[in-house]
Amino acid sequence: MFEKILIANRGEIACRVIRTCRKLGIRTVAVYSEADADAQHVRQADEAYPIGGPRPADSYLRGDAIIEVARRSGAQAIHPGYGFLSENADFADAVEAAGIAFIGPKAASMRKMGSKAGAKELMQAAGVPVVPGYTGEDQDPAHLHREADRIGYPLMIKAAHGGGGKGMRIVRDSGEFLANLESCQREARNAFGRDRVLLERYVEQPRHIEIQIFGDANGQVIHLNERECSAQRRYQKVLEESPSPFLSPQQRAQMGAAAVMAGHAIDYVNAGTVEFIVGQDGGFYFMEINTRLQVEHPVTELVTGLDLVEWQLRVAAGEPLPQPQEAIVQRGHAIEVRLYAEDPEAGFLPGSGKLERLRLPRADAHVRLDSGVIEGDTVTIFYDPMIAKLIVFDLDRPRALARLRAALAQCEIVGPKSNIEFLERLARHPAVVGGTIDTGYLDRHLDEFMPAAKGDDGDRDLLIGATVAELLSQEQRSREAATASNDPSSPWAIADGWRLGHGGRRSLAFVRRDERLELQAQGSGGEYRIEIPAQSEAAYVVNGARLHGSELSLRIDGRARRLSALGDGTRVVMHDGERRLRLDAVPMYHHQQSTAAGSGNHVNAPMPGRVVVVKAAPGDSVEAGQEVMVIEAMKMELSLKAPRAGTIAEVRAAAGDFVEADAVLVTLEIV
């Protein structure tokens, strides 16, 4: 076994590899960019070395710099994690040429799978089912258009080199093909350095099911059963689970055998994932092989009891597979979701910034957390904005879903916006609970996963609960201050709102998203009368309110409720076990400035990023919603559109420019 390895990655996966190395007594070497000098993987590794600037191309994609650090530090092997150089055959070759072990498949196997087109042809020759399509080298747009018309629509354009949902477009009509081809090629070129694409028939309402395989240098290849990843948004996996609620035992056996066949076809060594698209009739077709460890590998670990990183290390060190196929057993059910710094209500716009508060559930036999950040760290603009992976386990699927909902209810992220509420709605949606979701469901029905209409009974109870929690907290802080004062018995020091002329009337104001909420309250000590003027003239009577830690119990108009309340005087997060409400406490009286001036006359950068293409010039006439610029940020292309019809007055950025958040990029002539 190795004594020291280098981890050519960052964030959550680097920390994950470090944990297994610690368990095995292996010393670890980390590398880091200028943006990651204080990152957790740097702090957790035994030693760490800088390798360049914040952009991946200047650091984590610099194979030569990483190999040089491995030499200097005496690392015997390099673990690439996922993303970055993990599926780069040239890097794997260079590592081996330097006399260092690569913890992954051989470069020859990668090259066979590095091209989706070549992989598809190889699998078809090996007898693995594939979807009809075009994988040829002729990339002339006119030729590709003819091939698309031959295959028929709907059709998918896919980057031949890459993954992670990048460089993929669905085309439903011949007239849409060329525009989608151009966009797909551009995204592929930016993400992977190559713009070759393949075409394949799009299977309607498919399931996405993948098989974890492992091979060793002795020619053994086995599978560790499946993971279903059908809950996707724009081809990005949102929820992964094992076992699949869709597969029958017979289908599971057939797909496992096909995955092992695929592994043998390319002499596969180490961890890999064979991905299949599965039709509603149960027919399955090869999609691709990911020649690396997957983001969702913890799901397999929890249901098999195996440490896949340990298996990777042992196989890379020349050992045989730790277990044969017949010894692989599966028990219980595991589900994974990813907590991201993103804003679902703004089109899942990636976020960045300091994690002012990061509260996650306590890890135990039923809850696992894989993260690369802690409270106080910063989610940077340069990399994927994932905060943590939350993985739950229980004896069966209904119990695992219950664990997931309970664990999500304990999460709180303050700083950049997050997708917690979106995940909570996902975990309760009938398509997920019933196990019927297909890969396109989220994109077709996204509104079902967005916040409910404001002002319903559930929100009202949470709003009243938040008000009561804030009142009780104010009273407690006042009592503590009074106790420490020179006159602890003074009635003026008690925060019950009582003053001469009225009986304890207090005003409170909160902001929910961009909505200001004002409330009036009378009473103290857990007995209140609360009015919400903006919603109704009716008043709500609260009795018996008690706040113990984060648990609030109260009666609202005679109905008893138990709610979770987390707050710090500036914000409060309420949860009733099914839904959450986050409110920011603001001053009751403030000067509100108008933001209408200039609105609709310019296009701003929604976040820091690099301009990819400019589609407008001064003097051009544009329609409302017309795309005028595309920027790339956090590995995503963001389309910027004209806010109204008009004439372009000024374009303030060119392709290749790096722009800051809120920078004005395009202006319209004022009419």
Backbone hydrogen bonds, N-H to C=O, Kabsch-Sander energy under -0.5 kcal/mol:
donor,donor_aa,acceptor,acceptor_aa,energy
5,I,27,R,-2.3
6,L,77,A,-2.9
7,I,29,V,-2.8
8,A,6,L,-0.7
8,A,79,H,-2.4
9,N,7,I,-1.6
13,I,10,R,-0.5
14,A,10,R,-1.3
15,C,11,G,-2.2
16,R,12,E,-2.3
17,V,13,I,-2.3
18,I,14,A,-2.1
19,R,15,C,-1.7
20,T,16,R,-1.4
21,C,17,V,-2.3
22,R,18,I,-2.5
23,K,19,R,-1.9
24,L,20,T,-1.8
25,G,21,C,-0.6
25,G,22,R,-1.1
26,I,21,C,-3.1
27,R,3,E,-2.7
29,V,5,I,-2.1
30,A,47,E,-2.8
31,V,7,I,-0.7
31,V,9,N,-0.5
32,Y,49,Y,-2.0
34,E,52,G,-1.6
36,D,33,S,-1.1
37,A,34,E,-0.9
39,A,36,D,-2.0
40,Q,372,G,-0.8
43,R,39,A,-1.7
44,Q,40,Q,-2.5
45,A,41,H,-1.4
46,D,28,T,-0.8
47,E,28,T,-1.2
49,Y,30,A,-2.0
51,I,32,Y,-2.3
52,G,32,Y,-0.6
53,G,58,D,-0.6
58,D,55,R,-1.8
59,S,56,P,-1.7
61,L,56,P,-2.5
62,R,59,S,-2.2
63,G,61,L,-1.3
66,I,62,R,-2.0
67,I,63,G,-2.5
68,E,64,D,-2.1
69,V,65,A,-1.9
70,A,66,I,-2.0
71,R,67,I,-2.3
72,R,68,E,-2.6
73,S,69,V,-2.6
74,G,70,A,-1.1
74,G,71,R,-0.5
75,A,70,A,-1.8
76,Q,4,K,-2.8
77,A,4,K,-0.7
78,I,101,A,-2.5
79,H,6,L,-3.0
86,S,83,G,-2.6
88,N,85,L,-1.6
89,A,87,E,-0.8
92,A,88,N,-2.1
93,D,89,A,-2.5
94,A,90,D,-2.4
95,V,91,F,-2.5
96,E,92,A,-2.1
97,A,93,D,-2.7
98,A,94,A,-1.3
99,G,96,E,-1.8
100,I,95,V,-2.1
101,A,76,Q,-2.5
103,I,78,I,-2.7
103,I,101,A,-0.6
104,G,102,F,-1.9
110,M,106,K,-2.0
111,R,107,A,-2.6
112,K,108,A,-1.6
113,M,109,S,-1.5
114,G,110,M,-2.8
115,S,111,R,-0.7
116,K,114,G,-0.6
116,K,160,A,-3.5
119,A,115,S,-2.7
120,K,116,K,-2.1
121,E,117,A,-2.0
122,L,118,G,-2.4
123,M,119,A,-2.6
124,Q,120,K,-2.2
125,A,121,E,-1.9
126,A,122,L,-1.5
127,G,123,M,-0.5
127,G,124,Q,-1.0
128,V,123,M,-2.6
131,V,286,F,-0.7
134,Y,199,L,-2.8
139,Q,137,E,-0.8
144,L,140,D,-2.8
145,H,141,P,-2.3
146,R,142,A,-2.0
147,E,143,H,-2.4
148,A,144,L,-2.4
149,D,145,H,-2.2
150,R,146,R,-1.9
151,I,147,E,-2.6
152,G,148,A,-2.5
155,L,171,V,-2.6
156,M,200,E,-3.0
157,I,169,R,-3.0
158,K,198,L,-2.5
159,A,167,G,-2.4
160,A,196,R,-3.1
161,H,196,R,-0.5
162,G,160,A,-0.5
166,K,163,G,-1.4
169,R,157,I,-2.3
171,V,155,L,-3.3
176,E,173,D,-1.8
177,F,174,S,-1.2
180,N,176,E,-1.6
181,L,177,F,-2.5
182,E,178,L,-2.3
183,S,179,A,-1.9
184,C,180,N,-2.5
185,Q,181,L,-2.7
186,R,182,E,-2.1
187,E,183,S,-2.3
188,A,184,C,-2.5
189,R,185,Q,-2.6
190,N,186,R,-2.2
191,A,187,E,-2.3
192,F,188,A,-3.1
193,G,188,A,-0.6
193,G,189,R,-1.3
194,R,188,A,-0.7
198,L,158,K,-2.5
199,L,134,Y,-2.5
200,E,156,M,-1.9
201,R,132,P,-2.8
202,Y,154,P,-2.0
203,V,201,R,-0.6
204,E,202,Y,-0.6
207,R,278,V,-3.0
209,I,207,R,-0.6
209,I,276,F,-2.0
210,E,227,R,-2.7
211,I,274,V,-2.9
212,Q,225,N,-2.0
213,I,211,I,-0.5
213,I,272,G,-2.9
214,F,222,I,-2.3
215,G,270,N,-1.4
216,D,220,Q,-2.0
219,G,216,D,-1.7
222,I,214,F,-2.6
224,L,212,Q,-3.1
227,R,210,E,-2.4
228,E,241,E,-3.1
229,C,208,H,-3.1
229,C,227,R,-0.5
231,A,239,L,-0.7
232,Q,230,S,-1.2
233,R,236,Q,-2.4
236,Q,233,R,-1.6
237,K,235,Y,-0.5
238,V,231,A,-3.0
239,L,231,A,-1.3
240,E,336,E,-2.3
241,E,228,E,-2.0
242,S,334,A,-2.1
252,R,248,S,-2.6
253,A,249,P,-2.1
254,Q,250,Q,-2.2
255,M,251,Q,-2.7
256,G,252,R,-2.4
257,A,253,A,-2.1
258,A,254,Q,-2.2
259,A,255,M,-2.3
260,V,256,G,-2.1
261,M,257,A,-2.2
262,A,258,A,-2.2
263,G,259,A,-2.2
264,H,260,V,-2.5
265,A,261,M,-1.9
266,I,262,A,-0.8
266,I,263,G,-0.8
267,D,264,H,-1.5
268,Y,263,G,-2.4
270,N,215,G,-3.3
272,G,213,I,-2.1
273,T,290,N,-1.8
274,V,211,I,-2.6
275,E,273,T,-0.7
275,E,288,E,-3.2
276,F,209,I,-2.4
277,I,285,Y,-2.6
278,V,207,R,-3.0
279,G,283,G,-3.0
282,G,279,G,-2.0
285,Y,277,I,-2.5
286,F,129,P,-4.1
287,M,275,E,-3.0
288,E,275,E,-1.0
290,N,273,T,-2.6
291,T,289,I,-0.8
292,R,290,N,-1.8
293,L,81,G,-0.6
297,H,294,Q,-1.6
299,V,296,E,-1.5
300,T,296,E,-0.6
301,E,297,H,-2.0
302,L,298,P,-2.4
303,V,299,V,-1.5
304,T,300,T,-1.6
305,G,301,E,-2.2
306,L,301,E,-0.5
308,L,306,L,-0.7
311,W,307,D,-1.9
312,Q,308,L,-2.3
313,L,309,V,-2.3
314,R,310,E,-2.5
315,V,311,W,-2.6
316,A,312,Q,-2.4
317,A,313,L,-1.5
318,G,315,V,-1.7
319,E,314,R,-2.4
327,A,324,P,-1.3
328,I,325,Q,-1.6
329,V,327,A,-0.6
331,R,303,V,-2.3
333,H,394,D,-3.0
334,A,242,S,-2.6
335,I,392,V,-1.9
336,E,240,E,-3.1
337,V,390,L,-2.2
338,R,238,V,-0.7
339,L,337,V,-0.5
339,L,388,A,-3.2
340,Y,338,R,-0.6
341,A,385,P,-2.5
342,E,340,Y,-1.3
343,D,349,L,-1.8
346,A,343,D,-1.7
347,G,344,P,-1.0
348,F,343,D,-1.7
349,L,343,D,-1.2
351,G,341,A,-3.3
353,G,379,V,-2.4
355,L,377,D,-3.4
356,E,354,K,-1.5
356,E,414,V,-1.1
357,R,414,V,-1.9
359,R,412,E,-2.9
360,L,358,L,-0.6
364,D,367,V,-2.0
368,R,391,I,-3.3
370,D,389,K,-2.2
371,S,369,L,-0.5
372,G,387,I,-0.7
373,V,387,I,-0.5
376,G,355,L,-2.8
377,D,374,I,-2.3
379,V,353,G,-2.9
380,T,378,T,-0.8
383,Y,380,T,-0.6
387,I,339,L,-3.5
388,A,339,L,-1.4
389,K,370,D,-2.9
390,L,337,V,-2.7
391,I,368,R,-2.8
391,I,389,K,-0.6
392,V,335,I,-2.5
393,F,366,H,-2.1
394,D,333,H,-2.0
400,A,396,D,-2.1
401,L,397,R,-2.7
402,A,398,P,-1.9
403,R,399,R,-2.4
404,L,400,A,-2.4
405,R,401,L,-2.5
406,A,402,A,-2.2
407,A,403,R,-2.6
408,L,404,L,-2.6
409,A,405,R,-1.7
410,Q,406,A,-0.7
410,Q,407,A,-0.9
411,C,408,L,-1.7
412,E,359,R,-2.4
414,V,357,R,-2.5
419,N,340,Y,-1.2
423,L,419,N,-2.4
424,E,420,I,-2.2
425,R,421,E,-2.1
426,L,422,F,-2.3
427,A,423,L,-2.5
428,R,424,E,-0.6
428,R,425,R,-0.7
429,H,425,R,-0.7
429,H,426,L,-1.1
432,V,429,H,-1.0
433,V,429,H,-3.0
434,G,430,P,-2.8
435,G,432,V,-0.9
436,T,431,A,-1.9
437,I,431,A,-1.5
439,T,206,P,-2.6
441,Y,438,D,-1.4
444,R,440,G,-2.0
445,H,441,Y,-2.4
448,E,445,H,-1.8
449,F,446,L,-2.0
450,M,447,D,-1.0
456,D,453,A,-0.8
460,R,456,D,-2.5
461,D,457,D,-2.4
462,L,458,G,-2.0
463,L,459,D,-2.8
464,I,460,R,-2.7
465,G,461,D,-2.7
466,A,462,L,-2.5
467,T,463,L,-2.2
468,V,464,I,-2.7
469,A,465,G,-2.8
470,E,466,A,-2.2
471,L,467,T,-2.4
472,L,468,V,-2.9
473,S,469,A,-2.2
474,Q,470,E,-2.5
475,E,471,L,-2.3
476,Q,472,L,-2.2
477,R,473,S,-2.6
478,S,474,Q,-2.3
479,R,475,E,-2.3
480,E,476,Q,-2.2
481,A,477,R,-2.2
482,A,478,S,-2.7
483,T,479,R,-2.4
484,A,480,E,-1.4
485,S,482,A,-1.1
490,S,487,D,-2.0
493,A,490,S,-1.2
494,I,491,P,-0.9
496,D,494,I,-2.0
499,R,502,H,-1.3
502,H,499,R,-1.8
504,G,502,H,-1.5
506,R,504,G,-0.5
506,R,521,A,-3.9
508,L,519,L,-2.4
509,A,586,V,-0.5
510,F,517,L,-2.8
511,V,584,D,-2.0
512,R,515,E,-3.0
513,R,511,V,-0.6
515,E,512,R,-3.0
517,L,510,F,-3.1
519,L,508,L,-2.8
520,Q,531,E,-2.2
521,A,506,R,-3.1
522,Q,529,R,-1.8
523,G,504,G,-0.9
524,S,527,E,-1.0
527,E,524,S,-1.5
528,Y,526,G,-0.5
528,Y,542,V,-2.3
529,R,522,Q,-2.1
530,I,540,Y,-2.9
531,E,520,Q,-2.9
532,I,538,A,-0.7
534,A,518,E,-0.5
535,Q,532,I,-1.6
536,S,532,I,-2.4
540,Y,530,I,-3.1
542,V,528,Y,-2.9
542,V,540,Y,-0.5
543,N,555,R,-2.1
545,A,526,G,-2.0
546,R,553,S,-2.6
548,H,546,R,-0.6
548,H,551,E,-2.7
549,G,547,L,-0.6
551,E,548,H,-2.5
552,L,550,S,-0.6
552,L,563,L,-3.3
553,S,546,R,-2.5
553,S,551,E,-0.5
554,L,561,R,-2.0
555,R,543,N,-2.0
556,I,559,R,-3.0
557,D,541,V,-3.3
557,D,555,R,-0.6
559,R,556,I,-2.1
560,A,558,G,-0.6
561,R,554,L,-3.1
563,L,552,L,-3.1
564,S,575,H,-3.2
565,A,550,S,-3.4
566,L,573,V,-2.3
568,D,571,R,-1.6
569,G,571,R,-0.6
572,V,583,L,-2.6
573,V,566,L,-3.5
574,M,572,V,-0.5
574,M,581,L,-3.1
575,H,564,S,-1.9
576,D,579,R,-1.9
581,L,574,M,-2.4
583,L,572,V,-2.8
584,D,511,V,-2.2
585,A,570,T,-2.0
585,A,583,L,-0.5
586,V,509,A,-2.1
590,H,588,M,-0.5
592,Q,590,H,-0.6
593,Q,591,H,-0.6
599,S,596,A,-2.0
601,N,598,G,-1.8
603,V,666,V,-2.9
605,A,663,A,-2.2
609,G,659,V,-2.1
610,R,632,E,-2.6
611,V,657,D,-3.1
612,V,630,V,-3.0
613,V,630,V,-1.5
615,K,628,V,-2.5
616,A,628,V,-0.5
619,G,648,I,-3.0
620,D,617,A,-2.4
622,V,646,G,-2.8
625,G,642,A,-2.9
626,Q,623,E,-2.1
628,V,640,L,-2.8
629,M,640,L,-1.6
630,V,613,V,-2.4
631,I,638,L,-2.3
632,E,610,R,-3.2
633,A,636,M,-2.5
634,M,381,I,-0.9
636,M,633,A,-1.5
638,L,631,I,-3.5
640,L,629,M,-3.0
640,L,638,L,-0.5
642,A,626,Q,-2.6
646,G,622,V,-2.2
648,I,620,D,-3.0
649,A,667,T,-2.7
650,E,667,T,-1.5
652,R,665,L,-3.4
656,G,611,V,-3.3
657,D,654,A,-2.3
659,V,609,G,-3.2
659,V,657,D,-0.5
662,D,605,A,-3.3
663,A,660,E,-1.7
665,L,603,V,-3.1
665,L,663,A,-0.6
666,V,603,V,-1.4
667,T,650,E,-2.6
668,L,601,N,-3.4
669,E,647,T,-2.9
